[in-house]
Amino acid sequence: MRLKLNSAFIEKIKNDLKESQINWKVIVSIIPIAFLTFLFHELGHWTFGELLGNEMTLSLNNSTTKNGYFLNDSDALWSAIGGPLFTIIQALIFLFVTWKTKSSIAYSIAFFAVFSRYFSIVFGGINLQDEARIAFMLGINKYFIAATVLIILFLILWKCNKIMKINLKALGYYLVLGVFAVLIVIGFNELI
């Protein structure tokens, strides 16, 4: 009886994954997507800092000035804006690619852009995130920028979900994959 129950459960999961458009390609690609999403976000900080004349460093989960300070206070603001802006750009680009191709990989990249900011803001501590630093430098409520970024990203994900016909159950499977991938990136970042 127990073996029959387990095989029925496994068959249900297989059917759910197929219905959710999660195949082996999505499962295998989610970890590289996570690493590239984190790097692309940090590239946003690095790019804005460098364009403003600061010598910047870049790593998996950090980008800062080589000497420890920005040339101007406004440079720090623009560098902070660069990360969330690049994440929004990633989501928009892959919304377009998802719309054109109906690719589950393109959807996964758009999904992970949204998920990575949500995970960081909600579970990483709002005060440690770019959005709170931006709000502090602008002298506004720390939740305003975070809410604005998340609303933009959730609207992009909503549109991607409509394009791919992703329902709440499928989104749940993507969330599980997202948590798994984020934890691997965080663990890897702690090792280096």
N, C-alpha and C positions, 0 to 999 in steps of 0.2 A: 504494500500500500504506500509506504513512504517513498520508494523509488518511483512509483507512478506519479505521486504528487510532485516530486522534484522535477521529473521530466515534463509534466504539464506546466509547471512554473517556468522552466527554461524555455519551453515553446512559446509561452505567453510573452516573455521578455523578447525573444527573437521576433515575434510578430509586431510587438510594440516598436522595436528599433527599426524594423522595415517600414512601418507606417510613419515613423518619425523621420525617415530619410537619413538615418544614421547607419552607415555601412562601415566596413573595415577601413576604408579610405579616410572617413571622418575621424574614426577612433585613433588611427595612427597619426593623423595630421594635427590633432588638437594640441599636442605638446609643442611641436615646432611653432604652431600658430601662437601659442601662449608666449613663448620666448620672443618671437618676432614682434608681438604686440607690445610687450614690455620695452623692448629695445626701441621700437618706433616712438613710443611715448617719450622715452628719455632723449631720443634724437630731436624731438621738438624743443626740449629745454636747451640742448646743446646748440642747435641751429640758431635759435634766437639769441643766445648768449654770444656765440661766435659772430653773428651778423652785427652785433652791437660793439664788437671790438674786444671782447673778453676772451682770454684763453681758457677753454673749457675742457673738462675731462668727461668721458662717457663710459658708463658700465651698465650692466644688466638692469639695475634698479636705482641708478643715481646718475645725475649729471650736475656738475658744479664747476666753479671756477678753480683753476689750478692753484691760484695764490690764496684762495679762501674768501675773497670778497669781489664784488662787482665794481666796475668803474663808476657807475652811478646807481642810485636807488631805483631809478626807472628801469635800468637794465635787469635788475633782480625781478621786477614785476613782469617784464616782457618774457624773460626766461621761464618764469613760473607759468605764464599763460601758454607758452609753447607746448608743454606736455599735453594738457587737456585738449588744446586745439588740434594737435596732431592725431589724438585719439578720435576726435570728432571727424577729422578728415578721413582717417582710416575707415570709420563706419560709413561715411557717405560714399567713398569710392566703392566699397564692397556692397553697399546697397545698390548702386548702379550696376555693378558686375552681377549681383544676384538677380536683378531685374532682367538683364540681358541674357544671362546664361541659365538661370534656374539651377545653379550649381550648389550642392550641399556644402562643398568646400568654401565657396565664396560666402555663403550664409554663415558658416562657422567663423570665418574671419570677422564679419560684421558683428556677429553675436559676441565674439570674444572681446572686441573693442568695448562694447557696452558692459559686458560682465566684469571686465577687469577694473573699470572705474567704479562700478557699483560695489564690487568686493572690497576695493581699496578704501572707499569712502565709508562704507558701513562697518566693515570688520577691521580695517587698518587704523581706525581712529581718525575722526574728522580733523582734529587739530594737527595731525601729521601730514595732511594731504595738501596738494597744490592749491586746490580750490579754497581752502581755509587761509592759506598764505596770501593768495590773490585778494581775498576779501579783506584781510587785515591790512594789506598795503593800500587798498582803496578806501579803507575806513567804513566798510559796510558789514552787515551781519554775516557771520561765517557760513551760515547755511544757504545764503542767497546764491552764491556762485555754484556751490555743490548741487543745489536743487536745479539751477538752470542747466548745468552740464548734463545732469542725469535726465532731465526732461527731454532735452534735445536727443540724447542717445536712446532713450526709451521710445521716442517717436520714430527714430530710424529703425530700431528693432521691430516695432509694431508693423511698420511698412514691409520689412523683410519677412516677418511672419506671415503677413497677408500674401506676399508674392509666392512664398514656398508652401503656403497652407499648413503652417506649423500650429498645432493646437497646444493647449496647456500641458497635456501629458507629454508631448514631444519636447516642449520647452523644459519640462522637468528633467528629462534625460540629458538635454544639453547643459542644464545647470549642474548635474552630477559630473559630467565630463569637465565642465568649467572649473568646478571646485578641485577636482583631481589635478587638472593641469596647473592651476594657480599654486596649489600646495607643492607641486614638483618644482616650479620656478622659484618659489620662496625658499624651499629646501636647498636647491642648487645655489641660490644666491648666498645663503648662509655658509655654504661650503667654500665658496671662492673668496 
